[in-house]
Amino acid sequence: MLYILIAAAVILFIAHVVLLFTSFSKGNLISPRYFYSHLTLWLTGLSVFALAALYSGTNQSGFLDYFDSWTKRSYILVFIFGLSLVAHCIVTFLVLPLLRKSNAS
């Protein structure tokens, strides 16, 4: 189960990156693809949270052993939410205006 969750987290993160970069086509934002990029990021965070909940304190991973309390495990979800929020703000306030400006030229 450990390796299945690790593989799921890695695959979801790769899917997130691919969807994020391909959600900008010809200077436009493809909204469904952009949403799915956020969704795969959230699912990545949930799988890392599940890994921490199931395997912290089992000495199978030094990284997962760090999350030995529910407070520390909740930091995973807070980090993923914050990362998603920051990425969305960067796209909304920086990338999209630059795309609109380059399309107008």
PyMOL commands that set and color helices and strands:
alter all, ss='L'
color gray80, all
select helices_A, chain A and resi 2-22+31-55+62-65+70-104
alter helices_A, ss='H'
color red, helices_A
select strands_A, chain A and resi 24-25+28-29
alter strands_A, ss='S'
color yellow, strands_A
deselect
rebuild
show_as cartoon
